[in-house]
Amino acid sequence: MTEKTGAKVDMAPGQGEDVQRVEPLCYEPSMEEGKLKNLKDADVALQYVYNVNATPIDAETDKRIRRTIDWHILPWMFGIYLLQYLDKTTLSYAAIMGIRSDLNIASGQYAWAGSVFYFGYLAFEYPHNRLMQRLPLMKYVSVTVFFWGLTLCLHAATTSFATLMVARFFLGAFEGSVTAGFILMTARWYRAEEQVTRTSYWFCANGFAQIVGGAVAYGVARGFADNPSITFPSWKVIFIITGIITALYSVGMYFFLPDSPINAKWLSETDRAIAVERLRGNQQGLGSKTFKWYQFREALTDPKSWLYCLFACTSMIPPGGLTVFFTLLIQGYGFDSTTTLLVSMPSGAVEVWSTLFFPWLAYKMRNGMLSACLSMLLGLFAIALMTGLARDGPTAHRIGQLVGYYILLGNSATSLLIIFSSISSNVAGYTKKTTVNAMMLIAYCVGFIIGPQTFRDGPYYTNAKYDTIAQLFVALACCVALLYLYKRDNARRDALNLPPQPAGQEFLDLTDNENKYFRYTV
């Protein structure tokens, strides 16, 4: 067996604090076993790569491993993200299927039924991130998915506004693990330059969910309308069907979706080592279970963390309202209830295109923030189109307003997914990453909580449209600021002319600020 050297790292001046947190790596007397005695602060990947023989990676092998990972990981992530968005928007479908009259829900109360979902999401977001650091990642997410499926089924048992609020709160609480978990999951499997496109592959499920949701809701509504002898409320069927599918899906996730390359049964031992080695260029590995207070403090004091938060909040206020009120907004153009369900579907097709095109553009341009800015400009064009056409009357130029609506809703989360991939690749140090993850998703929740409260001037929502324009301009400014900070910090580090990076430092669980060999993916 090839002899392995210890991982004592000599650092550049100013980085002494980083080394002190990582005790020198020592080996057992038996070098044949190759076991490390002390890795309490380092990334899990460090122990793994030191305990296996080095394997060279050529271009063909790298492509084969990436393709294998894609086929085994992305379908599961796509499926659960489709269910996540579908489950979240069931309330909007139920709104025109009778839930408001059956539960005696007033217009203002309906807005709060949409917002309370994100109170649950917000309350549990940081605990989710801490538990995902300590526990097996996908096992934890699978369990929360199971309970969210059960909670969705229980929506059918609600009998009043109060019971609906309780059900929505816990639905948000359980769903809060998914996006955070998938950001961490993407970083565990893919190189930094691959992450924006892979994030788009699972995130585009939101668009498919709008198409599937509209079709299922339309089918149920028509089935009940054509069979007046059925007395069971149709809106309850929507909750039960989607809840059961979600709960069953979670069982498959638990048994077949691995937490990282290390425990992927469908990879050979050699391929596992290659999959981990592929991450070395990310300057981060598979994560550390040790909570580090200095990384927590760094997350709170890094200006980029707060730009992520401001972006998430302002960019999500518009879709926060649209996901709750989109059926009512469309119905305001003069469509009946069942036609509204069909008319809502094209925005899903736009979202599929948008969430695949702009990340692809980011990959081709090697500039995610610029692509995010272009996506934001498209959203501004869409809301400006809707607002301008409505000046001749709320229902004037109905087709043109619908086109603007499709572009606005379909493109509303595209820049967000690019920011998700930016956090995945540009925030290093596992405690810092999970903290920033939680901070941004809490801000995301705040945006979704505020969103439904801006839609109070129905059925045409003129004031909500003006508010959307303002929010998108602020979010665009955040993208520009992040692009500037990434380029500035990379230029400063390039000017240091550092010696070659010490072996193993990539997996010492250093933050992006303290690791001067780290480069931000713009």
N, C-alpha and C positions, 0 to 999 in steps of 0.2 A: 504494500500500500504506500502511496506517495506520502511523504512526511509533510505535515501541515505545521505552519508556524503559528505562534501565538498572535493575538490580535491587539497587542499593545500599539497604540497609535501616537506618533509624535505630531503634534498639531502646530499650526502657525501661531505666532503671538496673537493674543486676544481671544484664543479659543481654549484656554486652559480650563475654564469652567466646564466646557463640554466634555473634556476627557475625564475630569474628576467624577462625573456622574456614571462613567462606564468603567467598571473594574477590569483590570487586565484579564484576558482569557487564559485559563490554565487547563492543561490536559491531564487526563489520567496517566499513570505510569505506562499503561499498555497503549502504545500508539496504534496497535492494530484495531483496537476498539474505537479510537478516535473520538471519545466522548469529551465534551466540554464540561468543566466543573462549575463555571460561574458565568451566567449570561443574564443576570436578573434585570438589567436595564436595557439590553440590546433587543433588536428586532428578532422575531421568531426565525426569520429567514437566515440570520447569521449562524445560528446553531446548525441549521439544516445544511447549508452549503459547506460548513466545515466538517461535517460528518459524512459527506459523500465524495466520491472521486470527481474531480473536475471533468466536465464534458464539453468539448468544443462545439460551438454552434455555427453551422454554416447557413447560408440564406435559405436553402431548401428545407433544412430541418426546422428553422425558425418559422417558415411559412406553414409547414405541416403541423407543428405544435399549436400555432395560432388558430389554424382551421379546426383542429380537434377541439380546442377550448370553445371556439365559437359555436360549434354544433351541440356541445354538451351544456353550455351555460346560458347562452342568449335566448333560446326558446323558453326556458323556465322564467327568465327575467321578463321577457316580453309578455308572457301569459299572465303573470301576476300583476304587471303594471297595467295591462288591459283591464283586468278585474278591478284593480284599485280605482281607476278613473270611472269605470262603469258603476261601481258600487257608490262612489261619491256623488254621482249625478242622478241616481235613482230618484232622489227627492224631487228634482226638477221634472222628471217624467210623471211622477206621482201627482205633481201639482195640477196637471191638467187632466188627471184621471180620477179626481174626486177626493183626494186626501184633505184638501183645505176645507171643503164643506162637511165631510164626514167627521173631522176632528174639531170643527168650528174654529179654524185658524184664521185670524184677521191678517190683513196685508202686512202690517208691521211685525206681527208675530212670525209670519213666514220668513221674513228677512232674518230674524234671530234664529230660526230653525236652521237656516243655512250657515250662520256665523258660529253657532255653538259647536259645530263639528270641529272647527279650528281651535276652539278653547280646549277641547280634549286633546287635540294634536299638540298644541302649545304646552299644555301642562305635563305631558309625558315625553316630550321630545328629548330633553336632556337626560332623564333616566334611561330612555332607550339607548342613547349613545354610550352612556357609561356601562350599561349591561352588555351592549354589543362588544365593548372592549374586553370585558371580563369573561364572557361566555362564548361558546361556538356561534359564530355569526349567523349562518343560515339556519341553524337549528332554532335559534332564538326568533329569527324573523318568521319562520314557518309556524311556530306556536302562536305568535301574535296574529298571523293571517288566519289561523283556524278560529281564534276567538272573534276576530272581526267578522268572519262569515256567519258565526252564530248570532252575533249582535245584529247583523243585517236582517237575518230571519226574524228576530224579535221585533223589528220595526212593524211587522204585520200585526203584532199584538198590541200596539199602542192604541189608546182610546181617547187621548186628550193631548192638548198642546204640551202639557208638563211631561207626560210619558214619552212623547216624541223627542223632547229636548234631552231627556236622559239618554235615550237610545242614540241620538246623534252625537252626544258628547263622548260616549264610550266607543262609538264607531271611529271617531277621529283619534281617540287615544290609542286604539289598536293599529290603525292604519299608519300612524306616525313613524313606525319602525321601517317602513318599506323603502322610501326614497333615501333616507339616511343610510340604511343597510346596503342599498345598491350602489351608492357613491363609494362606500368602503370596499364593496365587492369588486367593482370595476378596477380600482387601484390595485387589488390583489392579483389580478389576472393579466393585465395588459400594460404594455409600454405606454409612456406618457403621450407619445404622438398617435397612438391607437385609441386613446380613451374617448376623444370627442366623437368619433364615428361609432364606437361601440355603445356609448351612452345614447346616441341617437337611435340605435337599433332597438333598445328596449323602451326608450321614451316615446317613439312614434306609436306605440301601442295606445296612447291617449287618443290619437286620431281614429284608429280602428275601433276603439271603444265607443266613440260618438256614432259611428256608422252602425255598429252592432246594437248599441243601446237604442237608437232610434228605430231600428228594424224590429227588435224584440218588443219594445213598447207599442209600436204600431200594430204588430201582430196580436198582442194581448188585447189592446183596446178594440180592435176590429172584431176579434173573436167574442168578446163580451157584448159588443154592440149588436152583433148578429144573433146572439143567443140570449134574449131578454129573460129567459127562465133562470139564468145563473144569477144568484143573489149575492154571491161572495164578491167583495169589492176587487176590482181589477188591479188597483194600486198595490194591494197586499200580495198579489201573485208576483209582481215585479220584484219585491223585496225577497220573497221566499226563493224564487228561482235563482237569482244572483247570489244570495247567501249560501245556498246549498252547494252551488258550483264552486264558490270560493273556499268553503270549508274542505271539500273533497280535494281541491287542487293543492291545498296546504299539506295534505298527507303525502302526496307525491314529492313535493318540495323537500319535506323533512328527510325522506329516504334517498333521494336521488340528486340533490343539489349540494355539492361539497362546499366547505368553508373556504378552502384555498387549494392550491396545487398539491400541497403536502399530503392531503387526505383524499385526493381524487382517485377513486378505484379504477377509473377507466384510463388512467395514465400509468405506464410502467415506471419502475423506480428511476430509470435513466431519464424518461420524459418528464418526470416530476422535477428532477434536478435542473433540467433545461428550462422548464416553465418558471422556476424560481430565479434562475440565472438571468432570464430575460428581463427581470425587474431591476437589475443592478443599475442600469442607466437612469432609472427614475430617482436615484438617490434615496429610495425608501423601499421597504420590503412588504412583509405580510402583517406587520403590526406587533406592538408590544402590549402585554397585559398589565404592565406596571403603570400606574397613574403617576404622572410627574407634574408637580405643582408649578415648576418654572415654565413648563410648556403651556399649562393652563393660563398663567399670567401673561405669557407672550401672546397667546391667542386674543386676550382681552385688550392688549395694548398695540397690536399691529393694525395700522390704518387700513390695510387691505381687508381685514376681517369686517370692519364696519362698513366699508364700501360694498362688500358682499351683502351685508344685512340691509343697507339702504336700497340697494338694487332689488333684492328679493321682495321687500315690502312694497315699494312703489310699483314695480312691474306686475305684481300679483293683485293689486287692488282692482284693476279692470276685470281680469278673468274671475276674480273672487265673486264679483257680482254677476258676471255672465253665466257662470256654471250653475247658479241658482235661478236666475231669471231668464235664461235664454229662450225657453219655451214661451214664457209670457211676453217677451219682447217680440218674438216672431208672430205670436197670436195677435199682438197689437197692430200688425200690418193687415189684418182682416182675414186671416186663415182660421178654419175651424180646428177643433182639438186634434183630430186624427191626422189632418193634412199637416198641421204644425210639426208633428213627429217626423214626417217624411221630409219636410222642408229643412229641418234642423240637421239632416245627415251630411250634406255637402261640406260643411265646415270640417268634418272629420277627414275627408279626403284632402282638403287644403292643409290640415295639420300634418298628415302623413308626408305630403310633399315637402312642407316647410322644415319639419324636423329631420328629414333626410338630406335636403339640399344644402341648407346653411352649414351644418357640421361638415358635409363633404367639401363645401367651399372653404371652410376653415382649414381642413386638412390640406387642400391643394395650395392655399395661399400661405400655409404655415402661420396663420394669424387668426386665432379664435376670437379675440376681442373685436377685431375689425369686422368679422362676419357677424358677431352679435350686434354691432352697431347698425349694419345694413338691415338686419332683421327688425331692429327697433324702428328704423325709418320706414320699412314697409308697414308696420303696425300703425305708425302715425299717419301714413297715407290713407289707410283703411278707415280710421276713425274720422279723419278730416273729410273723406268722401261721404260717410254717413251723415255727419253733421251739416255739411254744405248742402247736400240734396234735401235734407229735412227742412231747410229754410223756406222752401215753397209749400210747406205743410208737412205734418208729422208722417203722413202716409204717402206723400208725393214721391214719385220716382221709386216705387217700391222695389223693383228689380235691382236698381242701382244700389239702394240701401242694403238689400240682402247680400249683394256681392261684397260690399264693404264689411258687412257683418261676418261673412264667411272668412274673409282675409284676416279680420281682426281676431276672431276667436281661434281660427286655425293657426295663426302665427303667434298667439299670445305667450306661449311658453317656450318658443324656440331659443330665444336668447338665454332663458333660464337654464336650459339643458347645457348650453355652452358654459355657463357659470358653474354648473354642477361638475362638468368635466375639468374645469379650471381648478376647482377646489381639490378634486381627486388627484390632479397632477402637480399642483403648485403649492399645496399645503403639506409640509413634511413634519415628522414627529407625530406619533400616533395619538398621544393625548391632545396635542394641538389640533390635529385633523378632526378628531371626534368632537372637540369643543367648538371649532369653527363650523363644523357640520351642524351641530345643534343650534348655534347662534343664528346661522343663516336660515335654517328651517323654522326657527321660532319667529324670525322676521317675516318669513314666507307666510306663516300662520296669521300674523298680525295683518298682513295685506289682505288675506282672505277673510278675516274677521271684519275689516273695514269695508271691503268690497260690497257686500250685500246692502250695507247701510247707505251707500251712495245711490242705490236704485230705489228711490222713494217717490219719484215723480212719474209713475206709470200712467198710462200704458206705453208712452213714447220715450220716457227717460232722457229728456233733453239735457238736464243738468248733469246726469251721469256721463254723457258723452263729452261735455266740456271738461269734467274732472279727469276723464281718461286721458285726454290730450296732455294735461298738466303732468300727470303721473308718468307718462311715457317719456316726456322730456327729461325729467329728473333721472329716470332709469338709464336713459341714453348717456347722460353726463357721467354716471357711475362707470359705465363701460369705458368711456374715454379716459377717465382717471386711472382705472386699473391698467389699461394699455400703457399709459405713461409710466406708472410705477414699475411695471414689469420690465420695460425697456431700460429705465433708469438704473434699476438694481442690477440687471444683467451687465450693463456697460461698466458699472463700478466694479463688479467682480472680475470682469475680463481684464480690467486695468491692473489687477493685483499681481498678475503673472505668477501664479502659484506653481509650486513643483508638482509632479505627478501625484495623484491622489493615493494615499496609503491604502493598501489592500484591506478590504473588509469595512472600510469606513462608511460605505453606502448603506450598510445594514446596522449601523449603531443607533438607529432611532434618533437622529439629530433633526432639529427643525430646519426649515428652509432658511431662516435667518442666521442660525449659527453654523450651518454647513456652507462654507464659502465656495465649495465645488458645485453647489446646487445652482441650476439655471432654470429660470421661470419659462414655461411654455406660453408664449404670447398668443 
